[in-house]
Amino acid sequence: MNEKPALSVVIPAYNEAERIGLTLESVGRFLDSLELPYEIIVVNDGSTDSTTEVVNTYIQSNSRIRLVHCSSNR
């Protein structure tokens, strides 16, 4: 990410491994259409599935995605 984001989208996630990929793709496409600098922040709220791994895969292809990890579900 080269520019300071004009928009931050926060996505809370708890055991969302099956859905988070499609969510990131859909939100990313929409934000790309706005043509402004953005960031997507996924807050992993203590997931016990592979949510972290799935998000990390998307981070590799989109530097505007960030992951915040909470060690336990709140």
PyMOL commands that set and color helices and strands:
alter all, ss='L'
color gray80, all
select helices_A, chain A and resi 20-34+51-61
alter helices_A, ss='H'
color red, helices_A
select strands_A, chain A and resi 7-13+38-45+65-70
alter strands_A, ss='S'
color yellow, strands_A
deselect
rebuild
show_as cartoon
